[in-house]
Each structure stands twice: as C-alpha cells, then as structure tokens.
Amino acid sequence: MVICLSADDPNNQWPYCPSTAAATIFAVLFGLTTLSHIIQAFHYRKGFCWVIIMGGSWETAAFILRILSIQQQASQGLYEPQFILILVAPLWINAFDYMVLGRMVHYFLPGQKIMGLNPRRMALIFVLLDITAFIVQLGGAFMTTTTDINTENIGLKIYTGGVGLQEAFILFFLSIAVQFHIRIRASGYVDRLTNWKALLYVLYGTLTLITVRVIFRIVEFAGGINSSVPHHQVYAYIFDSLPMVCALVLLNIVHPGRILVGPESEFPKKVKLSKEEKRRVKEDRKQGKRGQV
C-alpha cells in the first residue's frame, strides 16, 4: 500500500494524494484500446493510423509513469513526464480526425473541394495547425515543471493559450465537416455502399469529447497556480482521461478502415519524376509559353 507524502513536504510532487487504482484502471483502458488500434491498422492496412496509435501510446505511457510516480512521490523525473504526456497526447487524436475527414472528402466526393480546399491540402493545413498548437502547449507544459512560481504561471498561461488555439482550429474544422455533410446529402447519392454517416458522427463525437477536455483545461489553468481544480484528481479523470478513452474507443468501434475501403480511399501517391522527365516537362512548358506568344 502506497503512503502519500504530506502536502507540506517540499519533496512531494503531487498536489493531492493520488490514487494508484484509478491510474491502473486508465493505464489498462488506454493500453487495450491502443492495442486494438494497432491490430486494426494492420488488418485494414491503413498506414495513416500510426497517428491514433501514437495518441493512445502516449496516454498509456503517461498512466504507467503515473503509477510509478505515485509509488515514488518525491521523484520529479517520474512526475514531470507523465504530467506533460497527459497534457499533449490528445493532440494526436485531434490530428487523426483531421486526416480522416480529408480522406472522406477524397473518397465520397472525388474531385471536389470544400471551402476552396482540396482534400489533401485541407488535411495538411489542419495537421500543421495542430502541430502549431502542439508546440505551444508543449512549451507551456515544460515551463510548468519549474520550481519558480512566476515561470510556472507563465507556462500555465502559454499552455492555456495553446489549448484555446487548438479549440479555435477545431471549430473551424467543424464548419468544414458540416459543409461536407451538407454537400454529400445534397448530392443525393453515395457511390460506395459504406456507412459514411457513422464515421462522420464519430468524428463529431470525438471532437466534442476533445472540446470537453479543452474547456476543462482552460478552467483548470485560468486561475494559475492558485486554482483549486488541480488539487482534486477526480476532475482530471472525469473531464480529461475519460473523454480521451471514449474518443479512442469510438474510433475502435467505427474504425475508418471499415468505411474507407480500397485504394481510392487513400490520397494518390505523388509520382517522382526522373531528371530526364523533369527536363522534358520544363521544355514542354517553355514551348507552350512560346506558342502563346
């Protein structure tokens, strides 16, 4: 049985007496859903699923480290990594949603654009935006691990700003998802007999769960280091860990590989031209310009 250090102990890394049982339950849950995603990625042959696997793996690793940190509550080397991983792991799930919708547009509305963006570019832009939010949040999270109160407060503000940025991108993305939904219904047909609605609703659901988590983190850190929310672990489990488990499980139940079937479900690979072919293309362009003159 783990005996918690006193809150007044200067070596204690935890703001409360952490539960080993809760951490173990979530380590198992994240581990099982991640293992399922690995199996499904191979079964459906979906290479891009490495992104969701990374999200699940980071969450699993976070809670394994959390268990170890609970057993050694004075260890900063165990506390900090689990804290940072829990804060930034959901961004992988977020990025996966972006990648899935891009492929859905490509698959169900071939040759069409949504809000002036082709599917490949749309997915790329949102993944890059997600990476931007990731960098901001990671920088803020690292700053919160310092012992300097002022630096910790600045880190909390930076992380909260990164979370707000993430939510802004989610809302913009949701507007594109709704446009896709409207357009595919208006078209009156779907050539490929797959349950596209189920996958789209899962995307809505996972993004809603991420939003719940974002709102919680904003509320948690808005009060700085004096906020009372971080001193109660139950809030983090209910409004962060549980929504992320549910998001991963939803994507297990309605896996994109079940809906997006065949080579047409992936973006076409860019063909690499040889030096000779590139030279010919340049010559053809030059000849075309001369002909226009």
C-alpha positions in Angstrom: 0.0 0.0 0.0 1.3 3.4 -1.0 1.6 6.0 1.8 1.1 9.6 0.5 3.6 12.2 1.4 2.4 15.2 3.4 1.3 18.2 1.3 3.8 20.3 3.3 6.7 18.0 2.3 8.9 20.1 -0.1 9.9 17.0 -2.0 6.3 15.9 -2.7 5.5 16.4 -6.4 1.7 15.8 -6.0 -0.9 18.5 -5.0 -3.1 15.7 -3.6 -2.9 12.0 -2.6 -3.0 10.3 -5.9 -5.0 7.0 -6.5 -3.0 4.0 -7.7 -6.2 2.2 -8.5 -7.5 5.0 -10.8 -4.2 5.3 -12.6 -4.0 1.5 -13.1 -7.6 1.4 -14.5 -6.8 4.1 -17.1 -3.5 2.5 -18.0 -5.3 -0.7 -18.8 -8.1 1.0 -20.7 -5.7 3.1 -22.8 -3.5 0.1 -23.3 -6.3 -2.1 -24.6 -7.8 0.5 -27.0 -4.3 1.2 -28.3 -3.6 -2.5 -28.9 -6.9 -2.7 -30.7 -5.9 0.3 -32.9 -2.6 -1.4 -33.7 -4.4 -4.6 -34.8 -7.0 -2.7 -36.8 -4.3 -0.7 -38.6 -2.7 -3.9 -39.8 -6.0 -5.6 -40.5 -7.4 -2.7 -42.6 -3.9 -1.8 -44.0 -4.2 1.9 -43.0 -0.8 3.4 -42.7 -2.0 6.8 -41.5 -3.4 5.1 -38.4 0.0 5.4 -36.8 -1.2 8.9 -35.7 -4.0 7.5 -33.5 -1.7 4.8 -32.2 0.7 7.5 -31.1 -2.1 9.2 -29.2 -3.1 6.0 -27.4 0.5 5.1 -26.8 1.3 8.4 -25.2 -1.8 8.2 -22.9 -0.8 4.6 -21.9 2.8 5.6 -21.2 1.5 8.6 -19.2 -0.5 6.4 -16.8 2.2 3.8 -16.5 4.6 6.6 -15.4 1.8 8.0 -13.2 1.7 4.6 -11.3 5.4 4.7 -10.9 5.3 8.3 -9.8 2.7 7.5 -7.2 5.0 4.9 -5.8 7.9 7.4 -5.7 6.1 10.7 -5.0 9.3 12.7 -4.4 10.7 11.8 -7.9 10.5 14.8 -10.2 11.9 12.6 -13.0 8.7 10.4 -13.0 6.1 13.1 -12.2 7.0 15.6 -15.0 6.9 13.2 -18.0 3.5 11.8 -17.0 2.2 15.3 -16.5 3.4 16.5 -19.9 2.2 13.4 -21.8 -1.3 13.7 -20.4 -1.4 17.3 -21.4 -0.3 16.9 -25.0 -1.4 13.3 -26.0 -4.9 14.3 -27.1 -3.4 16.4 -30.0 -2.6 13.2 -31.8 -6.3 12.2 -31.7 -7.2 15.6 -32.9 -4.8 15.3 -35.9 -6.2 11.9 -36.7 -9.7 13.4 -37.0 -8.4 15.9 -39.5 -6.7 13.2 -41.6 -9.8 11.1 -41.6 -12.1 13.8 -42.9 -9.7 14.7 -45.6 -9.8 11.1 -46.8 -13.6 11.1 -46.5 -13.9 14.1 -48.8 -11.5 12.4 -51.3 -13.4 9.1 -51.2 -17.0 10.2 -51.2 -16.8 13.5 -53.2 -13.9 12.8 -55.6 -12.5 15.8 -57.4 -14.5 18.2 -55.2 -13.2 20.9 -52.9 -14.6 22.1 -49.5 -14.4 25.8 -48.9 -11.9 26.1 -51.7 -9.6 23.4 -50.4 -8.9 20.1 -52.0 -8.9 17.1 -49.5 -5.1 16.6 -49.4 -4.4 20.3 -48.8 -7.2 20.5 -46.3 -5.8 17.6 -44.2 -2.3 19.0 -44.4 -3.3 22.5 -43.3 -5.2 21.3 -40.3 -2.4 18.9 -39.3 0.1 21.8 -39.5 -2.3 23.9 -37.4 -2.5 21.0 -34.9 1.3 20.8 -34.8 1.4 24.6 -34.1 -1.0 24.1 -31.1 1.1 21.1 -30.0 4.4 23.2 -30.0 2.7 26.0 -28.0 1.2 23.5 -25.5 4.4 21.5 -25.1 6.4 24.7 -24.4 3.9 25.8 -21.8 3.8 22.4 -20.2 7.6 22.2 -19.9 7.5 25.7 -18.2 5.0 24.5 -15.6 7.5 21.9 -14.3 9.9 24.5 -12.9 10.1 25.4 -9.2 9.9 29.1 -10.0 6.4 30.4 -9.3 6.5 33.2 -11.9 7.8 30.9 -14.7 5.2 28.3 -13.7 2.4 30.9 -14.0 3.7 32.0 -17.4 3.8 28.3 -18.5 0.2 27.8 -17.5 -0.9 30.9 -19.5 1.1 29.7 -22.5 -0.4 26.2 -22.3 -3.9 27.6 -21.8 -3.4 29.8 -24.9 -2.3 26.7 -26.9 -5.4 24.9 -25.8 -7.5 27.8 -26.8 -5.8 27.8 -30.2 -6.5 24.1 -30.6 -10.2 24.7 -29.9 -10.3 27.6 -32.5 -8.9 25.2 -35.1 -11.5 22.5 -34.0 -14.4 25.0 -34.5 -13.1 26.0 -38.0 -12.6 22.3 -38.8 -16.2 21.5 -37.7 -17.5 24.1 -40.1 -15.8 22.3 -42.9 -17.1 18.9 -41.6 -20.7 20.4 -41.7 -20.1 21.7 -45.2 -19.1 18.2 -46.3 -22.2 16.7 -44.5 -24.5 19.2 -46.3 -22.9 18.6 -49.7 -22.9 14.8 -49.5 -26.6 14.8 -48.5 -27.4 17.3 -51.3 -25.7 15.2 -53.9 -28.4 12.6 -53.5 -26.1 9.7 -54.0 -23.1 7.9 -52.5 -21.5 5.5 -54.9 -19.7 3.5 -52.3 -22.1 1.5 -50.2 -20.5 2.2 -46.8 -21.8 3.7 -43.6 -20.3 7.2 -44.1 -22.7 8.7 -41.6 -21.5 6.5 -38.8 -17.9 7.6 -39.3 -18.8 11.3 -39.7 -20.9 11.2 -36.5 -17.9 9.5 -34.7 -15.7 12.5 -35.9 -18.3 14.9 -34.4 -18.4 12.8 -31.2 -14.6 12.7 -30.8 -14.2 16.4 -31.5 -16.9 17.1 -28.9 -15.1 15.0 -26.4 -11.8 16.8 -27.1 -13.7 20.1 -26.7 -14.9 19.0 -23.2 -11.3 18.3 -22.3 -10.2 21.6 -23.7 -12.8 23.5 -21.7 -11.7 21.7 -18.6 -8.1 22.5 -19.1 -8.9 26.2 -19.7 -11.0 26.3 -16.5 -8.3 24.4 -14.6 -5.4 26.7 -15.5 -7.2 30.0 -15.8 -6.7 30.6 -12.1 -3.0 30.0 -12.3 -1.2 28.0 -9.6 -3.7 29.1 -7.0 -6.6 27.4 -8.8 -8.3 24.8 -6.6 -9.2 22.5 -9.6 -5.7 20.9 -9.9 -5.9 19.9 -6.2 -8.7 17.3 -6.9 -7.7 14.4 -9.2 -11.3 13.4 -9.8 -11.9 16.4 -12.2 -9.0 15.4 -14.4 -10.2 11.8 -14.6 -13.8 12.8 -15.5 -13.1 15.7 -17.8 -9.8 14.7 -19.4 -8.9 11.0 -19.2 -12.4 9.6 -19.6 -13.3 11.6 -22.7 -10.0 10.6 -24.3 -10.6 6.9 -23.6 -14.1 7.3 -25.1 -12.7 9.0 -28.2 -10.3 6.2 -28.8 -12.9 3.5 -28.2 -15.4 5.2 -30.6 -12.7 5.1 -33.3 -12.2 1.4 -32.5 -16.0 0.7 -32.9 -16.3 2.7 -36.1 -12.8 2.3 -37.5 -12.0 4.4 -40.6 -10.7 1.2 -42.2 -14.2 -0.3 -42.2 -15.6 2.7 -44.1 -12.8 3.8 -46.3 -12.2 0.7 -48.4 -9.9 0.2 -51.3 -7.0 2.1 -53.0 -9.4 5.0 -53.8 -9.7 5.7 -50.1 -6.1 6.9 -49.9 -4.6 10.0 -51.4 -2.9 9.2 -54.6 0.9 8.9 -54.2 2.9 11.7 -55.9 4.9 10.2 -58.8 8.6 11.1 -58.6 10.0 12.2 -61.9 13.5 11.4 -63.1 15.9 14.2 -64.0 15.2 13.5 -67.7 11.4 13.6 -67.2 11.7 16.9 -65.3 13.8 18.4 -68.1 11.2 17.4 -70.7 8.4 19.0 -68.5 10.4 22.2 -68.4 11.0 22.2 -72.1 7.2 21.5 -72.8 6.3 24.5 -70.6 8.7 26.7 -72.4 7.4 25.6 -75.8 3.8 26.2 -74.5 4.7 29.8 -73.5 6.3 30.5 -76.9 3.2 29.2 -78.6 1.0 31.5 -76.6 3.2 34.5 -77.7 
